[in-house]
Amino acid sequence: MKKFTTYKIEKEQDGFVLETYLKQTLQYSGRKIQKLTRKKGILLNGKAVFLQKKVKFGDTLRILNFEDAAYGVEPEAGDIEILYEDEYMLVLNKPAGQLVHPTGQTTSGTLANYLAYELQKRNIVTTIRPVHRLDRETSGCIIFVKDSRSQFILEQQLKEKTLKRTYWALVSGIVGPASGTIDAPIGAHPSKPNRRAINQLGAPAITHYRTVAHYTDTSLVELNLDTGRTHQIRLHLAHLGYPILGDGMYGVRFPGMLRQALHATCITFRRLKDDTEIKVQAPLPQDFIKAMEVCKKKEKTILPNQ
């Protein structure tokens, strides 16, 4: 049996073209609207309707719900830490060393597998949809949505920069100036397919940074992204001359940490239900805290001799 969601046209929407109402008010993508049209899934006052028809105050609009039939990944028992959840989305705290989603030869043990299992226990069937990605060795906040419409809305927030991602990184060197913007396009590496490189013909990439603390020969930096290119923060900081500690690909080896010292510490977005701004934070993991302590101890042993 088909399921529909019902909407009432309000005074401020009187006279809207139906297609405009679907895109602006309900925030449906053009692709979703086309699919609804093919399935006769848009009913105005109980009747099929053309997209260019104008709606009136008090009209009843019914939209067909497309229900997912599978998770898209194999559900697998595993621990997940939920930092925030509502009826549309979740923010999880990804541990370092775990993939977000199956890729290549890795089909199990990912955050998506574990989330599918959690939803399966609740009798919720929905395709597992991460809104953005984190590298395997990066820890912290990551968003998953429960339906395609929510994915579209949050991807629009990413484009409009109302969805903001904040990271902390420990880097080699004393960062200067203390804050700034790295605007350097990123493209394919000329010889290593698993890497990226600064390339003037690549995709635009913009990272804003602010120094949180200086130690003897390292810095703690806060970063915000305007774009989300693969390896963007790691590559941009190396390009600036301050590679991330523990990053074996673009950074420098660091005995105080066995992976790159990069953590997605905070994510801010507009809640889909009421447009309220929500800020979700992921606590620093223990290996990151210990790496900071190593940097601080080095400072204490050196500074008295200066």
Residue, then its C-alpha position, 0 to 999 in steps of 0.5 A: m500500500k502506498k504511503f503519502t505525507t500530507y501538507k497544507i498550503e499556508k497563506e505565505q505560499d498562496g500563488f506559488v507554482l507547485e514546482t517552486y513550492l516543492k523545491q523551495t518549501l519542501q526542498y525536494s531535488g529536481r531528480k526527486i520531483q521527476k521520480l514523483t511525477r513518473k509515479k503519479g506521486i503528487l496529488l493536489n486536493g486528491k487529484a494528479v496535478f501539473l507542476q506548473k499549476k499554482v497552489k492556493f491557501g488551504d489546498t491539501l498536497r499529498i506526496l508519495n513516500f519512497e521507502d528504502a528496501a535495503y540498507g545498501v551495506e551488510p548489517e554487522a554487529g559493532d559499537i557506534e557512538i551516537l552524538y546526536e539523533d532525530e527523525y531525519m539524521l544522526v551524528l556519529n563519533k567515528p573512531a580512528g582506523q575505521l572506514v566510513h563506508p565499504t570501498g574497494q576490497t573492504t566490505s565489512g567492519t565499517l561505520a556504515n555496517y555497524l549503523a545498519y545493524e543498529l537500525q535493523k535492531r530498531n526495525i528501521v529499513t533505510t539506505i545508509r547515507p553519509v553526507h560527507r566523508l572522513d579519512r580512515e585515520t581521522s576521528g570525530c563527527i560525521i553525519f548520516v541521514k535516514d532518507s534521500r530528502s534529508q540528504f539533499i537538504l543537508e548537501q544544500q546546507l554544505k553548499e550554502k555553508t550553513l553546515k560547518r565542519t570544524y577540525w583540530a590538527l597537531v602540526s609540525g612547526i610554529v604556524g604563522p600567521a596565526s590565522g588565515t585561509i588556504d586557497a589551493p586547488i586540488g587534483a590528481h597526483p601525477s604518479k600516485p593514484n591514492r594521493r592528491a596534489i595541489n594542481q591549478l587545473g584541479a577542483p577549488a579547495i578552501t580551508h580556513y585555519r586558526t592557531v589554538a596553541h603553540y608548543t616548542d616546535t609544534s602547533l595545535v590548529e583549528l580548521n574550517l572547510d568551505t569545500g570537502r576535497t579528498h585529503q584537503i586538510r592534510l594536503h593544504l597544511a603540508h602545502l602551507g609548510y606545517p604538515i600534520l603529525g603522524d600523517g604518513m602520506y603528507g605529513v611527518r612521523f611522530p612517536g607520540m601518535l600512530r596515525q594522523a593527528l586530525h580530529a573532526t571536533c565539531i559540526t554545526f547545521r540547521r535542524l531539518k524540523d525547525d531550522t534551529e542551529i544545532k552544534v554537535q561536538a565530539p570529545l578528543p580521543q585519548d591518542f590525540i590527548k596523549a599526543m598533545e601531552v607529548c608536545k607540552k612535555k617537550e615544551k616544559t623540558i626545553l623552555p627553562n634552558q632558553 
